[in-house]
Structures are given as C-alpha cells and as structure tokens.
Amino acid sequence: MTQQDWPVLRFSEWQDTCATLHMWTQVVGKIRMEQTPLLNHWWNVALYVSASGLTTTAMPYQDRVFEIEFDFIEHQLHISCSDGASKSLALRPQSVADFYAEVMATLKELGIEVKIWTMPVEIPNPIRFEEDTVHASYDPEYANRFWRALVKMDEVFKQFRASFVGKSSPVHFFWGSFDLAVTRFSGRPAPERPGADLITREAYSHEVISHGFWPGNKDMEAAFYAYAAPEPEGFSQAKVQPASAFYSSEMKEFFLPYEDVRKADSAPDTLTQFMQSTYEAGANLGKWDRASLER
C-alpha cells in the first residue's frame, strides 16, 4: 500500500477496533468539549485530521494551552502543553476503562484537572467510560488505514468547501457519530425538528446540506453520505452521480460506498462528483440563493 492509495476498509476486519476507537475519541472529545466555549452547531467539540492522526488542537487551561493528539503512525496518544511539558501514552489493546483512567491520571500529572461527563453519546446501550471493559481492541494496521483514508478525504472535502462562500463548517471529525463531515448553510433559519433534543436543536438551527464519511457497521460497509435538513420535496428522487450512489429512505440520506470511490480511476473526482451533485440537488430543490453562495 503506497501513500497514494486509498486503503481497504472492511468493517468486519476492524469492527472491534472501530468500536474501541469510537469510545477513546469520545473520552478525548469530551475533554475538548469541557475546555472550549460552545460554538454554533457544536463545532467546538470536534477533532481534526492531523499529519499523524486526530487532534483536539490547542485548548486553554488556566495560564497554559494543551493539545491531545492520537498518533496512528507511532501509535501513541500525545499530550502537549505550551510550557513544554508533555507525555505520551501507548495506543494498545486496552479497555475503555483503563484508557480513561490513564488519560485522566496523566493530565493530572501535567497539572491539568478536568472533569467530564463519562456517559458515551450517540450509541445504543452506552457504558460509562470508567465501567467499560467490553471495548478493548486495537489493531494498529487498521487504525493507520482509517487515518490514511481520513487524510485522503479530508483533502477532497476541503477543496469542495473552498468553492462555497456562504457559511460553511470546517472539515471536522465528530466523535459522537464517529464521522468526518463538512456542512454548507443556506443562511436561512430552519424550522425546529419535532421532538428535537438540545443537541439536535443546536446542530440544525439553520438549513444545511451536509456531506461526510462514516466507517460503517455490521449492516453496511463504509460509505460517504449526503443529506439536506430540512429535506426539500423531491430530494430523494434526485438524479445524482456516480451511478452507484443511492438514497436510503430509512436514513433520509444519499450514500456512496467507500469501496466504489477507492476503486475508481480517480477517487477524488468520483467523491467530488457525488458531493457536488447531491449539493446541487438539495440547493436547487430548496431554492438556495446559489449565485450569492458559490464562488
């Protein structure tokens, strides 16, 4: 596998590692959420693709800043402080409970006292971090593959984002849903979703068309997605590209299998085609002011 390849990601081969990493990123993500002021649509909580993994970027703590980074090359968790203090923990097969305890103890050694809500979010049957001995897998090869795939799509997402001059999110990794995403906004407020909770109300306060990548589950392999919220009439019947993209009436989203992108003659062009065609479908049907929103 060369640096130019989009790596193979078969969910069955790394599902246990994926589930464990999901919980580890929630531990680190909740530290970021605790240490940063709320930004619109929860943008302050996200992680970012880095040169070696996923990072919180700098977070304030008293008279210092600190950063936590998953390094999927050396398989370390790096904690770095602006006063030069730093510590690294090995990423290895260990339970969420042990990972949580080790991270919090290390922060304390560095003089950083952070208290987080330890209940995972956006998953069925959550187990508090300090009690989770179920998730304890770490396959370094697949962790590295996952990060390398994120690097590839992060570049494409950023190119796609650059052509939009309206309000747009950063390209960021949400640890709750464990996906990389970028979101465009029409500029108009959205009607509140029926039964929306606090998280959903904040996330979807305005009209959006969102694109992203999700690593899959036992029912569906890794895929790129696109949705409009609120969904305009006719969106589900829109003709989008490439031909292998499909609409899920259950999820209310278009999907494009990651494997189809990986095997394409040009993965970036194929992914961009999917993002652009689904955006145009949602923007046209939703009567967005495209002339003022696009470069």
Number of C-alpha atoms within 10 A of each C-alpha: 8 6 8 8 13 22 21 16 19 16 19 12 11 18 18 17 20 24 17 22 22 21 31 23 23 27 23 22 24 21 20 25 19 16 19 14 12 12 10 12 16 15 18 18 25 25 25 19 22 18 13 18 24 23 25 24 16 17 17 14 15 6 7 12 15 21 17 25 23 26 22 23 16 13 21 18 20 18 20 19 20 13 10 7 11 17 15 17 15 14 20 14 15 16 22 26 20 16 23 21 13 13 19 20 14 18 17 12 12 16 11 16 12 14 11 15 11 15 15 20 15 10 11 7 8 12 19 16 23 15 14 18 14 14 22 21 19 21 18 17 12 21 20 19 18 20 21 23 18 23 18 17 22 23 14 19 24 13 13 16 19 12 11 16 14 17 13 18 16 16 24 22 27 20 24 18 13 20 17 24 23 21 21 22 22 21 15 11 12 15 13 14 13 7 8 11 10 8 10 14 17 15 14 19 17 18 21 27 24 22 25 22 25 19 19 21 14 8 6 11 16 19 19 26 23 25 23 25 20 17 17 15 11 11 22 20 10 17 13 22 18 17 9 12 18 19 19 10 9 6 9 15 21 24 24 24 19 24 18 16 22 19 14 12 10 10 20 17 13 19 23 19 16 24 26 17 17 28 21 16 21 27 21 14 15 21 11 17 13 15 7 11 16 12 10
